[in-house]
Amino acid sequence: MVIAVITALMISVFNALSAIIIGKIALKKDANKFNKMIFGSMAIRYFLTIILVWICLKYFRLEQLPFALTFLISTFILLILEILYLNFRSNLLILQSNTKKME
């Protein structure tokens, strides 16, 4: 059971960390490129996540209920944190650019 929980957490954290790394890069781009990078990476990340979950459940024979519950809860929490991070960083960049314009 512990292995299933740890594996689910590792997959969720990998997904969140890759989102943050891509988000940092995308925030430096203009709005059009930002949207393409974020939504394109989201599709790729979730496709890879689906493959990893399928491999873990099919070949590693992990316990399904603890794995699924941990994966769902951790993905939900980390997705909220990802959204909050991107929102905070984009607001910070807007504030910084407005401050520079006023000077």
C-alpha positions as CSV (number, residue, x, y, z in Angstrom):
1,M,0.0,0.0,0.0
2,V,2.8,2.4,0.8
3,I,4.5,1.8,-2.5
4,A,1.2,2.6,-4.3
5,V,0.9,5.9,-2.4
6,I,4.5,6.9,-3.0
7,T,4.3,6.1,-6.7
8,A,1.2,8.2,-7.1
9,L,2.8,11.1,-5.3
10,M,5.9,10.8,-7.4
11,I,3.8,11.0,-10.6
12,S,1.8,14.0,-9.4
13,V,4.9,15.8,-8.2
14,F,6.7,15.2,-11.5
15,N,3.7,16.6,-13.3
16,A,3.6,19.7,-11.1
17,L,7.3,20.3,-11.3
18,S,7.3,20.1,-15.1
19,A,4.4,22.5,-15.1
20,I,6.3,25.0,-12.9
21,I,9.4,24.8,-15.1
22,I,7.4,25.3,-18.3
23,G,5.4,28.1,-16.6
24,K,8.6,30.0,-15.7
25,I,9.8,29.8,-19.3
26,A,6.3,30.7,-20.7
27,L,5.9,33.8,-18.5
28,K,8.9,35.4,-20.3
29,K,7.0,35.1,-23.6
30,D,4.3,37.2,-25.1
31,A,0.6,36.3,-24.5
32,N,0.2,34.2,-27.7
33,K,3.3,32.1,-27.1
34,F,2.5,31.8,-23.4
35,N,-0.9,30.3,-24.2
36,K,0.6,27.9,-26.8
37,M,3.3,26.8,-24.4
38,I,1.0,26.3,-21.4
39,F,-1.8,24.5,-23.2
40,G,0.6,22.5,-25.4
41,S,2.6,21.3,-22.4
42,M,-0.6,20.6,-20.5
43,A,-1.7,18.2,-23.2
44,I,1.7,16.5,-23.4
45,R,2.0,16.3,-19.6
46,Y,-1.4,14.7,-19.1
47,F,-0.8,12.3,-22.0
48,L,2.5,11.2,-20.3
49,T,0.8,11.0,-17.0
50,I,-1.9,8.7,-18.3
51,I,0.7,6.5,-19.8
52,L,2.6,6.4,-16.5
53,V,-0.5,5.6,-14.5
54,W,-1.5,2.9,-16.9
55,I,2.0,1.3,-16.7
56,C,2.0,1.5,-12.9
57,L,-1.4,-0.2,-12.6
58,K,-0.9,-2.7,-15.3
59,Y,2.7,-3.9,-14.9
60,F,3.7,-3.0,-11.3
61,R,0.5,-4.5,-9.9
62,L,0.0,-1.7,-7.4
63,E,-3.0,-1.6,-5.2
64,Q,-5.6,0.3,-7.2
65,L,-7.6,2.1,-4.5
66,P,-4.7,3.7,-2.5
67,F,-3.0,4.6,-5.8
68,A,-6.0,6.2,-7.4
69,L,-7.1,8.1,-4.3
70,T,-3.6,9.4,-3.7
71,F,-3.2,10.3,-7.3
72,L,-6.5,12.1,-7.5
73,I,-6.1,14.1,-4.3
74,S,-2.4,15.0,-4.9
75,T,-3.1,16.0,-8.6
76,F,-6.0,18.2,-7.5
77,I,-4.0,20.0,-4.8
78,L,-0.9,20.4,-7.0
79,L,-3.1,21.7,-9.9
80,I,-4.5,24.4,-7.6
81,L,-1.0,25.3,-6.5
82,E,0.1,25.4,-10.1
83,I,-2.7,27.8,-11.0
84,L,-2.0,30.0,-7.9
85,Y,1.7,30.1,-8.8
86,L,1.1,31.2,-12.4
87,N,-1.4,33.8,-11.2
88,F,1.0,35.1,-8.6
89,R,4.0,35.3,-11.0
90,S,1.9,36.9,-13.8
91,N,0.6,39.5,-11.4
92,L,4.0,40.2,-10.1
93,L,5.4,40.7,-13.6
94,I,2.5,43.1,-14.4
95,L,3.2,45.1,-11.3
96,Q,6.9,45.3,-12.1
97,S,6.3,46.4,-15.7
98,N,3.8,49.1,-14.5
99,T,6.3,50.3,-11.9
100,K,9.0,50.7,-14.6
101,K,6.7,52.6,-16.8
102,M,5.9,55.1,-14.0
103,E,9.6,55.9,-13.4
